């Protein structure tokens, strides 16, 4: 037996809500597979993280006193993550 009314609603007040479900599981699995294929078999996530750490060390190296003060304020405010002893690399 159908749960839908036998006559269509005549106005906006007569309309019943309709369940609308979209399952994107298969699309998400396809997207992930395509990302991994694009990255390739030589991808090394640990090496990538090491490279990012080295880039951050270089980015925050050689700061003058004013830049160091600003860096320390940003770390204290939680804007930048703390690194090592709490100071930018020399």
Beta strands, then each sheet from edge to edge (+ up, - down):
end
